[in-house]
Amino acid sequence: EEIRFERVGAFAYSVEEGTRAAEMPGRVPDDVVDERLEEVMELQRGISFERNQEWLGRRVQVLVDGTLEDDPDFAAVGRTVGQAADVDGVSHLRTKDSLRAGDFTWGRVIEAHDYDLVVDIGGAS
């Protein structure tokens, strides 16, 4: 909470057979582990949302990851600076322009969610 990390990945500890840690006494009960993990992720969700709000109205460059043929709201999905593939949020792209995976394009952030952004490609100016 004090550091306000931009992004956090967290997971519950898994016992790995054959390791010294698997033999250690005093293991935290699963329900406590789940509660702690949810508490951390809920806190981070709020921080991430606040940080994403700071992007509203900014002009950003987006790398298009792929198009969405059947999505009525978004033409494509991509990533801005700082959105790493498969581990961070994504940018949902609104545009009437034709896009292809691998294209770079410019747009304006018009919505911010817990982890994702919505970028209007027509609002790039």
N, CA, C and O atoms as a printed pandas DataFrame, in Angstrom:
     atom_number atom_name residue_name chain_id  residue_number  x_coord  y_coord  z_coord
0              1         N          GLU        A               1    0.829   -1.188    0.000
1              2        CA          GLU        A               1    0.000    0.000    0.000
2              3         C          GLU        A               1    0.877    1.256    0.000
3              4         O          GLU        A               1    0.575    2.222   -0.701
4              5         N          GLU        A               2    1.956    1.246    0.780
5              6        CA          GLU        A               2    2.846    2.395    0.874
6              7         C          GLU        A               2    3.637    2.596   -0.415
7              8         O          GLU        A               2    3.800    3.731   -0.865
8              9         N          ILE        A               3    4.123    1.530   -1.006
9             10        CA          ILE        A               3    4.952    1.618   -2.216
10            11         C          ILE        A               3    4.103    1.923   -3.448
11            12         O          ILE        A               3    4.565    2.618   -4.353
12            13         N          ARG        A               4    2.878    1.421   -3.498
13            14        CA          ARG        A               4    1.958    1.633   -4.619
14            15         C          ARG        A               4    2.576    1.134   -5.935
15            16         O          ARG        A               4    2.756    1.896   -6.885
16            17         N          PHE        A               5    2.888   -0.139   -5.958
17            18        CA          PHE        A               5    3.469   -0.759   -7.140
18            19         C          PHE        A               5    2.591   -0.526   -8.363
19            20         O          PHE        A               5    1.364   -0.521   -8.268
20            21         N          GLU        A               6    3.234   -0.333   -9.515
21            22        CA          GLU        A               6    2.473   -0.199  -10.755
22            23         C          GLU        A               6    1.747   -1.492  -11.080
23            24         O          GLU        A               6    0.568   -1.487  -11.434
24            25         N          ARG        A               7    2.462   -2.593  -10.956
25            26        CA          ARG        A               7    1.893   -3.898  -11.275
26            27         C          ARG        A               7    2.383   -4.915  -10.252
27            28         O          ARG        A               7    3.508   -4.832   -9.761
28            29         N          VAL        A               8    1.518   -5.875   -9.942
29            30        CA          VAL        A               8    1.860   -6.913   -8.976
30            31         C          VAL        A               8    1.356   -8.250   -9.504
31            32         O          VAL        A               8    0.220   -8.365   -9.964
32            33         N          GLY        A               9    2.202   -9.235   -9.430
33            34        CA          GLY        A               9    1.796  -10.610   -9.690
34            35         C          GLY        A               9    1.941  -11.367   -8.376
35            36         O          GLY        A               9    3.010  -11.339   -7.765
36            37         N          ALA        A              10    0.907  -12.029   -7.942
37            38        CA          ALA        A              10    0.956  -12.750   -6.674
38            39         C          ALA        A              10    0.310  -14.119   -6.851
39            40         O          ALA        A              10   -0.570  -14.305   -7.691
40            41         N          PHE        A              11    0.757  -15.051   -6.058
41            42        CA          PHE        A              11    0.196  -16.398   -6.127
42            43         C          PHE        A              11    0.364  -17.071   -4.783
43            44         O          PHE        A              11    1.212  -16.682   -3.980
44            45         N          ALA        A              12   -0.450  -18.083   -4.546
45            46        CA          ALA        A              12   -0.345  -18.856   -3.311
46            47         C          ALA        A              12    0.829  -19.816   -3.423
47            48         O          ALA        A              12    1.078  -20.391   -4.482
48            49         N          TYR        A              13    1.535  -19.981   -2.333
49            50        CA          TYR        A              13    2.651  -20.915   -2.276
50            51         C          TYR        A              13    2.154  -22.330   -2.555
51            52         O          TYR        A              13    1.103  -22.737   -2.062
52            53         N          SER        A              14    2.912  -23.066   -3.343
53            54        CA          SER        A              14    2.589  -24.459   -3.635
54            55         C          SER        A              14    3.686  -25.356   -3.083
55            56         O          SER        A              14    4.870  -25.130   -3.335
56            57         N          VAL        A              15    3.297  -26.349   -2.348
57            58        CA          VAL        A              15    4.267  -27.301   -1.811
58            59         C          VAL        A              15    4.845  -28.110   -2.971
59            60         O          VAL        A              15    4.107  -28.684   -3.771
60            61         N          GLU        A              16    6.164  -28.145   -3.049
61            62        CA          GLU        A              16    6.847  -28.934   -4.077
62            63         C          GLU        A              16    7.499  -30.134   -3.400
63            64         O          GLU        A              16    8.413  -29.984   -2.589
64            65         N          GLU        A              17    7.021  -31.313   -3.741
65            66        CA          GLU        A              17    7.573  -32.527   -3.145
66            67         C          GLU        A              17    9.080  -32.598   -3.373
67            68         O          GLU        A              17    9.595  -32.229   -4.428
68            69         N          GLY        A              18    9.765  -33.089   -2.336
69            70        CA          GLY        A              18   11.205  -33.269   -2.445
70            71         C          GLY        A              18   12.016  -32.033   -2.079
71            72         O          GLY        A              18   13.246  -32.080   -2.090
72            73         N          THR        A              19   11.355  -30.937   -1.759
73            74        CA          THR        A              19   12.081  -29.728   -1.355
74            75         C          THR        A              19   12.118  -29.644    0.168
75            76         O          THR        A              19   11.270  -30.221    0.849
76            77         N          ARG        A              20   13.104  -28.925    0.695
77            78        CA          ARG        A              20   13.173  -28.753    2.151
78            79         C          ARG        A              20   11.944  -28.014    2.671
79            80         O          ARG        A              20   11.457  -28.312    3.762
80            81         N          ALA        A              21   11.445  -27.063    1.909
81            82        CA          ALA        A              21   10.277  -26.290    2.343
82            83         C          ALA        A              21    9.049  -27.185    2.518
83            84         O          ALA        A              21    8.199  -26.902    3.362
84            85         N          ALA        A              22    8.948  -28.245    1.745
85            86        CA          ALA        A              22    7.795  -29.145    1.842
86            87         C          ALA        A              22    7.770  -29.871    3.182
87            88         O          ALA        A              22    6.714  -30.308    3.641
88            89         N          GLU        A              23    8.931  -29.997    3.803
89            90        CA          GLU        A              23    9.039  -30.717    5.074
90            91         C          GLU        A              23    8.971  -29.787    6.287
91            92         O          GLU        A              23    8.972  -30.263    7.423
92            93         N          MET        A              24    8.912  -28.481    6.070
93            94        CA          MET        A              24    8.925  -27.532    7.189
94            95         C          MET        A              24    7.596  -27.552    7.939
95            96         O          MET        A              24    6.531  -27.670    7.334
96            97         N          PRO        A              25    7.672  -27.436    9.265
97            98        CA          PRO        A              25    6.438  -27.378   10.059
98            99         C          PRO        A              25    5.830  -25.973   10.010
99           100         O          PRO        A              25    6.456  -25.020    9.547
100          101         N          GLY        A              26    4.587  -25.876   10.502
101          102        CA          GLY        A              26    3.956  -24.575   10.662
102          103         C          GLY        A              26    3.391  -23.978    9.394
103          104         O          GLY        A              26    3.336  -22.757    9.249
104          105         N          ARG        A              27    2.971  -24.826    8.478
105          106        CA          ARG        A              27    2.403  -24.342    7.218
106          107         C          ARG        A              27    1.125  -23.539    7.491
107          108         O          ARG        A              27    0.303  -23.927    8.321
108          109         N          VAL        A              28    0.973  -22.431    6.790
109          110        CA          VAL        A              28   -0.214  -21.580    6.928
110          111         C          VAL        A              28   -1.402  -22.321    6.305
111          112         O          VAL        A              28   -1.277  -22.853    5.202
112          113         N          PRO        A              29   -2.548  -22.364    6.988
113          114        CA          PRO        A              29   -3.723  -23.061    6.442
114          115         C          PRO        A              29   -4.178  -22.440    5.110
115          116         O          PRO        A              29   -4.048  -21.235    4.896
116          117         N          ASP        A              30   -4.708  -23.286    4.231
117          118        CA          ASP        A              30   -5.115  -22.842    2.893
118          119         C          ASP        A              30   -6.118  -21.689    2.924
119          120         O          ASP        A              30   -6.037  -20.776    2.102
120          121         N          ASP        A              31   -7.069  -21.726    3.871
121          122        CA          ASP        A              31   -8.052  -20.639    3.910
122          123         C          ASP        A              31   -7.403  -19.304    4.267
123          124         O          ASP        A              31   -7.835  -18.260    3.777
124          125         N          VAL        A              32   -6.381  -19.320    5.108
125          126        CA          VAL        A              32   -5.651  -18.095    5.452
126          127         C          VAL        A              32   -4.834  -17.628    4.251
127          128         O          VAL        A              32   -4.780  -16.434    3.955
128          129         N          VAL        A              33   -4.202  -18.569    3.564
129          130        CA          VAL        A              33   -3.451  -18.237    2.346
130          131         C          VAL        A              33   -4.373  -17.560    1.334
131          132         O          VAL        A              33   -4.028  -16.524    0.766
132          133         N          ASP        A              34   -5.539  -18.148    1.117
133          134        CA          ASP        A              34   -6.495  -17.579    0.151
134          135         C          ASP        A              34   -6.942  -16.182    0.566
135          136         O          ASP        A              34   -7.037  -15.287   -0.275
136          137         N          GLU        A              35   -7.217  -15.986    1.852
137          138        CA          GLU        A              35   -7.624  -14.664    2.348
138          139         C          GLU        A              35   -6.532  -13.626    2.117
139          140         O          GLU        A              35   -6.811  -12.513    1.672
140          141         N          ARG        A              36   -5.294  -13.991    2.418
141          142        CA          ARG        A              36   -4.173  -13.059    2.266
142          143         C          ARG        A              36   -3.947  -12.706    0.801
143          144         O          ARG        A              36   -3.699  -11.550    0.461
144          145         N          LEU        A              37   -4.034  -13.703   -0.051
145          146        CA          LEU        A              37   -3.856  -13.462   -1.479
146          147         C          LEU        A              37   -4.946  -12.527   -2.004
147          148         O          LEU        A              37   -4.657  -11.593   -2.751
148          149         N          GLU        A              38   -6.183  -12.776   -1.619
149          150        CA          GLU        A              38   -7.297  -11.925   -2.063
150          151         C          GLU        A              38   -7.135  -10.503   -1.538
151          152         O          GLU        A              38   -7.437   -9.543   -2.246
152          153         N          GLU        A              39   -6.660  -10.361   -0.303
153          154        CA          GLU        A              39   -6.444   -9.028    0.273
154          155         C          GLU        A              39   -5.394   -8.252   -0.524
155          156         O          GLU        A              39   -5.582   -7.074   -0.826
156          157         N          VAL        A              40   -4.302   -8.912   -0.856
157          158        CA          VAL        A              40   -3.245   -8.269   -1.648
158          159         C          VAL        A              40   -3.768   -7.877   -3.022
159          160         O          VAL        A              40   -3.533   -6.762   -3.486
160          161         N          MET        A              41   -4.478   -8.795   -3.673
161          162        CA          MET        A              41   -4.949   -8.515   -5.033
162          163         C          MET        A              41   -6.044   -7.451   -5.051
163          164         O          MET        A              41   -6.118   -6.666   -5.996
164          165         N          GLU        A              42   -6.883   -7.409   -4.038
165          166        CA          GLU        A              42   -7.922   -6.377   -3.954
166          167         C          GLU        A              42   -7.275   -5.005   -3.758
167          168         O          GLU        A              42   -7.686   -4.025   -4.381
168          169         N          LEU        A              43   -6.283   -4.941   -2.909
169          170        CA          LEU        A              43   -5.556   -3.688   -2.707
170          171         C          LEU        A              43   -4.908   -3.247   -4.019
171          172         O          LEU        A              43   -4.993   -2.077   -4.392
172          173         N          GLN        A              44   -4.263   -4.181   -4.717
173          174        CA          GLN        A              44   -3.583   -3.839   -5.970
174          175         C          GLN        A              44   -4.571   -3.437   -7.057
175          176         O          GLN        A              44   -4.271   -2.563   -7.871
176          177         N          ARG        A              45   -5.735   -4.058   -7.081
177          178        CA          ARG        A              45   -6.759   -3.682   -8.068
178          179         C          ARG        A              45   -7.082   -2.192   -7.955
179          180         O          ARG        A              45   -7.165   -1.490   -8.963
180          181         N          GLY        A              46   -7.262   -1.722   -6.735
181          182        CA          GLY        A              46   -7.552   -0.308   -6.510
182          183         C          GLY        A              46   -6.405    0.597   -6.923
183          184         O          GLY        A              46   -6.626    1.640   -7.539
184          185         N          ILE        A              47   -5.181    0.207   -6.590
185          186        CA          ILE        A              47   -4.002    0.994   -6.969
186          187         C          ILE        A              47   -3.862    1.028   -8.479
187          188         O          ILE        A              47   -3.603    2.084   -9.057
188          189         N          SER        A              48   -4.031   -0.115   -9.121
189          190        CA          SER        A              48   -3.931   -0.190  -10.578
190          191         C          SER        A              48   -4.978    0.701  -11.242
191          192         O          SER        A              48   -4.684    1.401  -12.210
192          193         N          PHE        A              49   -6.209    0.668  -10.711
193          194        CA          PHE        A              49   -7.271    1.503  -11.258
194          195         C          PHE        A              49   -6.899    2.987  -11.144
195          196         O          PHE        A              49   -7.050    3.744  -12.103
196          197         N          GLU        A              50   -6.415    3.394   -9.973
197          198        CA          GLU        A              50   -6.007    4.794   -9.790
198          199         C          GLU        A              50   -4.894    5.180  -10.759
199          200         O          GLU        A              50   -4.923    6.265  -11.341
200          201         N          ARG        A              51   -3.917    4.298  -10.932
201          202        CA          ARG        A              51   -2.816    4.594  -11.858
202          203         C          ARG        A              51   -3.318    4.655  -13.302
203          204         O          ARG        A              51   -2.869    5.498  -14.078
204          205         N          ASN        A              52   -4.236    3.777  -13.663
205          206        CA          ASN        A              52   -4.788    3.806  -15.018
206          207         C          ASN        A              52   -5.599    5.077  -15.255
207          208         O          ASN        A              52   -5.631    5.582  -16.378
208          209         N          GLN        A              53   -6.251    5.600  -14.225
209          210        CA          GLN        A              53   -6.993    6.851  -14.352
210          211         C          GLN        A              53   -6.072    7.992  -14.796
211          212         O          GLN        A              53   -6.509    8.918  -15.479
212          213         N          GLU        A              54   -4.803    7.920  -14.406
213          214        CA          GLU        A              54   -3.830    8.950  -14.787
214          215         C          GLU        A              54   -3.568    8.975  -16.297
215          216         O          GLU        A              54   -3.050    9.959  -16.824
216          217         N          TRP        A              55   -3.927    7.890  -16.986
217          218        CA          TRP        A              55   -3.727    7.812  -18.437
218          219         C          TRP        A              55   -4.855    8.471  -19.231
219          220         O          TRP        A              55   -4.702    8.723  -20.426
220          221         N          LEU        A              56   -5.972    8.748  -18.585
221          222        CA          LEU        A              56   -7.124    9.322  -19.288
222          223         C          LEU        A              56   -6.747   10.604  -20.020
223          224         O          LEU        A              56   -6.143   11.513  -19.451
224          225         N          GLY        A              57   -7.120   10.654  -21.301
225          226        CA          GLY        A              57   -6.862   11.819  -22.128
226          227         C          GLY        A              57   -5.493   11.854  -22.777
227          228         O          GLY        A              57   -5.245   12.699  -23.637
228          229         N          ARG        A              58   -4.603   10.962  -22.390
229          230        CA          ARG        A              58   -3.250   10.955  -22.966
230          231         C          ARG        A              58   -3.239   10.346  -24.365
231          232         O          ARG        A              58   -3.986    9.417  -24.671
232          233         N          ARG        A              59   -2.386   10.891  -25.180
233          234        CA          ARG        A              59   -2.134   10.348  -26.513
234          235         C          ARG        A              59   -1.072    9.267  -26.357
235          236         O          ARG        A              59   -0.017    9.505  -25.769
236          237         N          VAL        A              60   -1.354    8.074  -26.887
237          238        CA          VAL        A              60   -0.455    6.940  -26.693
238          239         C          VAL        A              60   -0.226    6.197  -28.007
239          240         O          VAL        A              60   -1.078    6.180  -28.895
240          241         N          GLN        A              61    0.946    5.590  -28.099
241          242        CA          GLN        A              61    1.214    4.690  -29.216
242          243         C          GLN        A              61    0.874    3.276  -28.762
243          244         O          GLN        A              61    1.166    2.886  -27.632
244          245         N          VAL        A              62    0.254    2.516  -29.656
245          246        CA          VAL        A              62   -0.196    1.167  -29.332
246          247         C          VAL        A              62    0.351    0.183  -30.360
247          248         O          VAL        A              62    0.323    0.447  -31.562
248          249         N          LEU        A              63    0.847   -0.951  -29.878
249          250        CA          LEU        A              63    1.206   -2.071  -30.736
250          251         C          LEU        A              63   -0.005   -2.983  -30.788
251          252         O          LEU        A              63   -0.460   -3.471  -29.754
252          253         N          VAL        A              64   -0.533   -3.219  -31.984
253          254        CA          VAL        A              64   -1.724   -4.061  -32.151
254          255         C          VAL        A              64   -1.318   -5.531  -32.017
255          256         O          VAL        A              64   -0.452   -6.019  -32.744
256          257         N          ASP        A              65   -1.961   -6.225  -31.074
257          258        CA          ASP        A              65   -1.716   -7.658  -30.890
258          259         C          ASP        A              65   -2.605   -8.499  -31.786
259          260         O          ASP        A              65   -2.194   -9.552  -32.273
260          261         N          GLY        A              66   -3.825   -8.030  -32.002
261          262        CA          GLY        A              66   -4.741   -8.792  -32.843
262          263         C          GLY        A              66   -6.046   -8.059  -33.032
263          264         O          GLY        A              66   -6.400   -7.175  -32.251
264          265         N          THR        A              67   -6.756   -8.433  -34.075
265          266        CA          THR        A              67   -8.054   -7.817  -34.362
266          267         C          THR        A              67   -9.165   -8.665  -33.760
267          268         O          THR        A              67   -8.981   -9.846  -33.464
268          269         N          LEU        A              68  -10.322   -8.032  -33.585
269          270        CA          LEU        A              68  -11.481   -8.699  -32.993
270          271         C          LEU        A              68  -12.636   -8.602  -33.985
271          272         O          LEU        A              68  -13.356   -7.603  -34.008
272          273         N          GLU        A              69  -12.807   -9.607  -34.778
273          274        CA          GLU        A              69  -13.806   -9.597  -35.849
274          275         C          GLU        A              69  -15.244   -9.538  -35.334
275          276         O          GLU        A              69  -16.083   -8.854  -35.920
276          277         N          ASP        A              70  -15.531  -10.243  -34.251
277          278        CA          ASP        A              70  -16.909  -10.382  -33.783
278          279         C          ASP        A              70  -17.249   -9.537  -32.566
279          280         O          ASP        A              70  -18.305   -9.727  -31.963
280          281         N          ASP        A              71  -16.385   -8.618  -32.198
281          282        CA          ASP        A              71  -16.634   -7.786  -31.024
282          283         C          ASP        A              71  -17.309   -6.490  -31.465
283          284         O          ASP        A              71  -16.725   -5.740  -32.248
284          285         N          PRO        A              72  -18.523   -6.201  -30.988
285          286        CA          PRO        A              72  -19.223   -4.997  -31.430
286          287         C          PRO        A              72  -18.632   -3.700  -30.868
287          288         O          PRO        A              72  -18.891   -2.622  -31.402
288          289         N          ASP        A              73  -17.844   -3.796  -29.799
289          290        CA          ASP        A              73  -17.316   -2.595  -29.147
290          291         C          ASP        A              73  -15.880   -2.250  -29.541
291          292         O          ASP        A              73  -15.509   -1.077  -29.579
292          293         N          PHE        A              74  -15.084   -3.261  -29.832
293          294        CA          PHE        A              74  -13.657   -3.024  -30.068
294          295         C          PHE        A              74  -13.198   -3.681  -31.360
295          296         O          PHE        A              74  -13.609   -4.792  -31.693
296          297         N          ALA        A              75  -12.330   -2.964  -32.084
297          298        CA          ALA        A              75  -11.810   -3.477  -33.350
298          299         C          ALA        A              75  -10.585   -4.354  -33.141
299          300         O          ALA        A              75  -10.309   -5.254  -33.933
300          301         N          ALA        A              76   -9.853   -4.080  -32.062
301          302        CA          ALA        A              76   -8.599   -4.796  -31.851
302          303         C          ALA        A              76   -8.189   -4.676  -30.393
303          304         O          ALA        A              76   -8.795   -3.945  -29.609
304          305         N          VAL        A              77   -7.153   -5.409  -30.059
305          306        CA          VAL        A              77   -6.548   -5.328  -28.742
306          307         C          VAL        A              77   -5.052   -5.139  -28.941
307          308         O          VAL        A              77   -4.460   -5.706  -29.860
308          309         N          GLY        A              78   -4.447   -4.337  -28.072
309          310        CA          GLY        A              78   -3.021   -4.074  -28.207
310          311         C          GLY        A              78   -2.410   -3.698  -26.877
311          312         O          GLY        A              78   -3.014   -3.864  -25.817
312          313         N          ARG        A              79   -1.177   -3.178  -26.961
313          314        CA          ARG        A              79   -0.438   -2.824  -25.754
314          315         C          ARG        A              79    0.245   -1.472  -25.928
315          316         O          ARG        A              79    0.799   -1.169  -26.985
316          317         N          THR        A              80    0.195   -0.672  -24.875
317          318        CA          THR        A              80    0.936    0.579  -24.824
318          319         C          THR        A              80    2.264    0.312  -24.115
319          320         O          THR        A              80    2.522   -0.809  -23.676
320          321         N          VAL        A              81    3.084    1.317  -24.005
321          322        CA          VAL        A              81    4.332    1.189  -23.257
322          323         C          VAL        A              81    3.993    0.733  -21.843
323          324         O          VAL        A              81    3.104    1.293  -21.201
324          325         N          GLY        A              82    4.691   -0.268  -21.366
325          326        CA          GLY        A              82    4.467   -0.747  -20.009
326          327         C          GLY        A              82    3.476   -1.887  -19.891
327          328         O          GLY        A              82    3.339   -2.464  -18.813
328          329         N          GLN        A              83    2.785   -2.227  -20.958
329          330        CA          GLN        A              83    1.860   -3.364  -20.915
330          331         C          GLN        A              83    2.552   -4.560  -21.566
331          332         O          GLN        A              83    2.548   -4.706  -22.789
332          333         N          ALA        A              84    3.140   -5.405  -20.737
333          334        CA          ALA        A              84    3.853   -6.574  -21.237
334          335         C          ALA        A              84    2.865   -7.674  -21.629
335          336         O          ALA        A              84    1.849   -7.882  -20.965
336          337         N          ALA        A              85    3.179   -8.360  -22.702
337          338        CA          ALA        A              85    2.317   -9.440  -23.201
338          339         C          ALA        A              85    2.125  -10.520  -22.147
339          340         O          ALA        A              85    3.078  -10.954  -21.500
340          341         N          ASP        A              86    0.891  -10.941  -21.986
341          342        CA          ASP        A              86    0.503  -12.079  -21.151
342          343         C          ASP        A              86    0.653  -11.873  -19.640
343          344         O          ASP        A              86    0.326  -12.778  -18.872
344          345         N          VAL        A              87    1.138  -10.710  -19.195
345          346        CA          VAL        A              87    1.267  -10.509  -17.750
346          347         C          VAL        A              87    0.616   -9.223  -17.259
347          348         O          VAL        A              87    0.309   -9.107  -16.073
348          349         N          ASP        A              88    0.401   -8.263  -18.139
349          350        CA          ASP        A              88   -0.198   -6.992  -17.751
350          351         C          ASP        A              88   -1.544   -6.828  -18.431
351          352         O          ASP        A              88   -1.957   -7.657  -19.242
352          353         N          GLY        A              89   -2.221   -5.740  -18.083
353          354        CA          GLY        A              89   -3.469   -5.412  -18.758
354          355         C          GLY        A              89   -3.212   -5.116  -20.228
355          356         O          GLY        A              89   -2.067   -5.053  -20.677
356          357         N          VAL        A              90   -4.299   -4.935  -20.964
357          358        CA          VAL        A              90   -4.214   -4.655  -22.400
358          359         C          VAL        A              90   -4.947   -3.354  -22.704
359          360         O          VAL        A              90   -5.623   -2.782  -21.848
360          361         N          SER        A              91   -4.795   -2.907  -23.938
361          362        CA          SER        A              91   -5.548   -1.753  -24.424
362          363         C          SER        A              91   -6.557   -2.242  -25.446
363          364         O          SER        A              91   -6.197   -2.873  -26.440
364          365         N          HIS        A              92   -7.823   -1.945  -25.192
365          366        CA          HIS        A              92   -8.894   -2.287  -26.122
366          367         C          HIS        A              92   -9.036   -1.108  -27.083
367          368         O          HIS        A              92   -9.161    0.037  -26.648
368          369         N          LEU        A              93   -9.016   -1.383  -28.382
369          370        CA          LEU        A              93   -8.955   -0.321  -29.377
370          371         C          LEU        A              93  -10.291   -0.107  -30.067
371          372         O          LEU        A              93  -10.902   -1.040  -30.588
372          373         N          ARG        A              94  -10.729    1.146  -30.057
373          374        CA          ARG        A              94  -11.927    1.553  -30.794
374          375         C          ARG        A              94  -11.471    2.327  -32.021
375          376         O          ARG        A              94  -10.759    3.325  -31.919
376          377         N          THR        A              95  -11.896    1.846  -33.180
377          378        CA          THR        A              95  -11.538    2.527  -34.422
378          379         C          THR        A              95  -12.381    2.000  -35.562
379          380         O          THR        A              95  -12.896    0.883  -35.510
380          381         N          LYS        A              96  -12.515    2.805  -36.577
381          382        CA          LYS        A              96  -13.135    2.354  -37.817
382          383         C          LYS        A              96  -12.048    2.016  -38.836
383          384         O          LYS        A              96  -12.331    1.463  -39.899
384          385         N          ASP        A              97  -10.800    2.354  -38.501
385          386        CA          ASP        A              97   -9.670    2.061  -39.372
386          387         C          ASP        A              97   -9.393    0.561  -39.404
387          388         O          ASP        A              97   -9.737   -0.168  -38.474
388          389         N          SER        A              98   -8.782    0.125  -40.462
389          390        CA          SER        A              98   -8.376   -1.265  -40.591
390          391         C          SER        A              98   -7.025   -1.442  -39.894
391          392         O          SER        A              98   -6.070   -0.723  -40.191
392          393         N          LEU        A              99   -6.951   -2.389  -38.978
393          394        CA          LEU        A              99   -5.714   -2.656  -38.253
394          395         C          LEU        A              99   -5.302   -4.103  -38.465
395          396         O          LEU        A              99   -6.128   -4.970  -38.749
396          397         N          ARG        A             100   -4.002   -4.342  -38.321
397          398        CA          ARG        A             100   -3.470   -5.707  -38.404
398          399         C          ARG        A             100   -2.525   -5.934  -37.228
399          400         O          ARG        A             100   -1.905   -4.998  -36.724
400          401         N          ALA        A             101   -2.428   -7.174  -36.806
401          402        CA          ALA        A             101   -1.479   -7.524  -35.751
402          403         C          ALA        A             101   -0.088   -7.091  -36.199
403          404         O          ALA        A             101    0.320   -7.330  -37.336
404          405         N          GLY        A             102    0.630   -6.450  -35.282
405          406        CA          GLY        A             102    1.978   -5.977  -35.584
406          407         C          GLY        A             102    2.037   -4.505  -35.959
407          408         O          GLY        A             102    3.114   -3.909  -35.967
408          409         N          ASP        A             103    0.872   -3.905  -36.273
409          410        CA          ASP        A             103    0.830   -2.473  -36.591
410          411         C          ASP        A             103    1.097   -1.646  -35.331
411          412         O          ASP        A             103    0.739   -2.040  -34.221
412          413         N          PHE        A             104    1.732   -0.496  -35.532
413          414        CA          PHE        A             104    1.795    0.530  -34.498
414          415         C          PHE        A             104    0.823    1.615  -34.900
415          416         O          PHE        A             104    0.756    1.985  -36.072
416          417         N          THR        A             105    0.068    2.131  -33.944
417          418        CA          THR        A             105   -0.886    3.194  -34.230
418          419         C          THR        A             105   -0.959    4.118  -33.023
419          420         O          THR        A             105   -0.481    3.781  -31.940
420          421         N          TRP        A             106   -1.561    5.286  -33.220
421          422        CA          TRP        A             106   -1.701    6.265  -32.141
422          423         C          TRP        A             106   -3.168    6.453  -31.806
423          424         O          TRP        A             106   -4.034    6.369  -32.677
424          425         N          GLY        A             107   -3.437    6.709  -30.533
425          426        CA          GLY        A             107   -4.795    6.981  -30.106
426          427         C          GLY        A             107   -4.804    7.720  -28.794
427          428         O          GLY        A             107   -3.757    8.071  -28.250
428          429         N          ARG        A             108   -6.007    7.954  -28.289
429          430        CA          ARG        A             108   -6.171    8.670  -27.018
430          431         C          ARG        A             108   -6.910    7.765  -26.037
431          432         O          ARG        A             108   -7.915    7.149  -26.390
432          433         N          VAL        A             109   -6.410    7.688  -24.808
433          434        CA          VAL        A             109   -7.042    6.866  -23.773
434          435         C          VAL        A             109   -8.350    7.539  -23.354
435          436         O          VAL        A             109   -8.360    8.685  -22.906
436          437         N          ILE        A             110   -9.458    6.799  -23.511
437          438        CA          ILE        A             110  -10.774    7.357  -23.205
438          439         C          ILE        A             110  -11.455    6.676  -22.016
439          440         O          ILE        A             110  -12.429    7.201  -21.477
440          441         N          GLU        A             111  -10.950    5.518  -21.609
441          442        CA          GLU        A             111  -11.484    4.828  -20.429
442          443         C          GLU        A             111  -10.335    4.115  -19.731
443          444         O          GLU        A             111   -9.366    3.683  -20.355
444          445         N          ALA        A             112  -10.476    4.008  -18.411
445          446        CA          ALA        A             112   -9.504    3.271  -17.613
446          447         C          ALA        A             112  -10.255    2.297  -16.722
447          448         O          ALA        A             112  -11.246    2.658  -16.088
448          449         N          HIS        A             113   -9.781    1.066  -16.678
449          450        CA          HIS        A             113  -10.378    0.022  -15.853
450          451         C          HIS        A             113   -9.331   -0.473  -14.855
451          452         O          HIS        A             113   -8.227    0.070  -14.797
452          453         N          ASP        A             114   -9.665   -1.486  -14.080
453          454        CA          ASP        A             114   -8.717   -1.986  -13.075
454          455         C          ASP        A             114   -7.349   -2.283  -13.675
455          456         O          ASP        A             114   -6.327   -1.862  -13.133
456          457         N          TYR        A             115   -7.325   -2.998  -14.782
457          458        CA          TYR        A             115   -6.046   -3.387  -15.382
458          459         C          TYR        A             115   -5.921   -2.949  -16.841
459          460         O          TYR        A             115   -4.807   -2.853  -17.356
460          461         N          ASP        A             116   -7.022   -2.687  -17.504
461          462        CA          ASP        A             116   -7.015   -2.392  -18.934
462          463         C          ASP        A             116   -7.350   -0.934  -19.232
463          464         O          ASP        A             116   -7.917   -0.218  -18.406
464          465         N          LEU        A             117   -6.978   -0.522  -20.447
465          466        CA          LEU        A             117   -7.309    0.800  -20.958
466          467         C          LEU        A             117   -8.176    0.659  -22.197
467          468         O          LEU        A             117   -8.151   -0.381  -22.855
468          469         N          VAL        A             118   -8.936    1.686  -22.520
469          470        CA          VAL        A             118   -9.667    1.758  -23.783
470          471         C          VAL        A             118   -9.088    2.946  -24.544
471          472         O          VAL        A             118   -9.021    4.060  -24.024
472          473         N          VAL        A             119   -8.668    2.690  -25.786
473          474        CA          VAL        A             119   -8.006    3.700  -26.599
474          475         C          VAL        A             119   -8.836    3.945  -27.857
475          476         O          VAL        A             119   -9.177    3.014  -28.588
476          477         N          ASP        A             120   -9.152    5.220  -28.093
477          478        CA          ASP        A             120   -9.857    5.633  -29.317
478          479         C          ASP        A             120   -8.805    6.010  -30.349
479          480         O          ASP        A             120   -8.086    6.996  -30.186
480          481         N          ILE        A             121   -8.724    5.221  -31.405
481          482        CA          ILE        A             121   -7.731    5.480  -32.444
482          483         C          ILE        A             121   -8.114    6.730  -33.235
483          484         O          ILE        A             121   -7.232    7.433  -33.727
484          485         N          GLY        A             122   -9.382    7.015  -33.366
485          486        CA          GLY        A             122   -9.823    8.232  -34.056
486          487         C          GLY        A             122   -9.528    9.488  -33.248
487          488         O          GLY        A             122   -9.596   10.591  -33.790
488          489         N          GLY        A             123   -9.205    9.349  -31.972
489          490        CA          GLY        A             123   -8.953   10.501  -31.118
490          491         C          GLY        A             123   -7.476   10.783  -30.918
491          492         O          GLY        A             123   -7.063   11.267  -29.865
492          493         N          ALA        A             124   -6.688   10.478  -31.930
493          494        CA          ALA        A             124   -5.236   10.592  -31.781
494          495         C          ALA        A             124   -4.713   12.004  -31.850
495          496         O          ALA        A             124   -3.598   12.252  -31.393
496          497         N          SER        A             125   -5.453   12.934  -32.392
497          498        CA          SER        A             125   -4.904   14.276  -32.575
498          499         C          SER        A             125   -4.860   15.062  -31.285
499          500         O          SER        A             125   -4.423   16.213  -31.278
